[in-house]
């Protein structure tokens, strides 16, 4: 990712590319074939969804810890990579 590319730019670019691939691959019913367009698109979409879900969960936990800290509740657990 270039230094001047924002997270929003990356997300829009990725989703635009995904939509283009879905549109281009729509004419191929090729699950398990040599080209494997549909399999690849589904795998990429699944990986993207999983990554976003993990990031969202971690961000929710972080926001919870920050809110606790701001209420002077210093019993906050460190964020771990899970």
N, C-alpha and C positions, 0 to 999 in steps of 0.2 A: 504494500500500500504506500503510495507516494506520501511524503510528509504533509503536503498541502491538501490531501484528500480527506474530507471529513467522514465520520462514521455514517452520516446520512447519505453522503455521496456514494460511499461503498455499498450501502444497503440498496439504494435506488438502482445503481449500476448492476448489482447482482440480481435483483428481482427482475429488472428489464431483460437481462440476458436469459434468465430462467424462462420468462414468458416467450421470448423469441425461440428458444429451444423447444418449448412445449408446442408452439404454433408450427414450427418447422417439422417436428416429429409427429404431429397429429395424424398425418397421412400414412404413417407406418404402424402397423399392428405387428410389431416385431419382438415381442418379449422372448428373450432367450435366443434370438437370432444372431447372426454374425455382426450386424450393425448395432443391435442392442440399444437403440435410441431410448425406447420407453423405459427399459431397466435402468439405464444411466440417469435419466431425468428423475425417476422415482427415488433412486439412491441419493442423488444430490439434494432433492427437496427434503427427504427424510433427515439427512445430515444437517441441513440448514435449520430445519425445525427443531431438531434436538439441541443444536448449539444455541439457538435463541432461547429455548426453554431453560437450559442450564444457566445462561447469562441472566435471564430474568429472575430466576430463583435466587441466584447469588446476590443480585441487586436488591431484591426484596429483603433478604437477610441483612444486608449491609444497612439499608434504610432503617430497619427495625433496631439494629444496634445503635445507630446514630440517634434515633428518637429516645432510646433508653438513656443514652449518655447525656443528652440535652435535658432530661428530667432528673439529672444527678444520680442516676442509677448506674454505678460504676461496675456492676456485676455483668459485664458483657463478655461473651466468649470471642476468641479470635476467629477470624474468618479462615477456614481451611479449604484447601483444594479438594473438592469431592466431585 
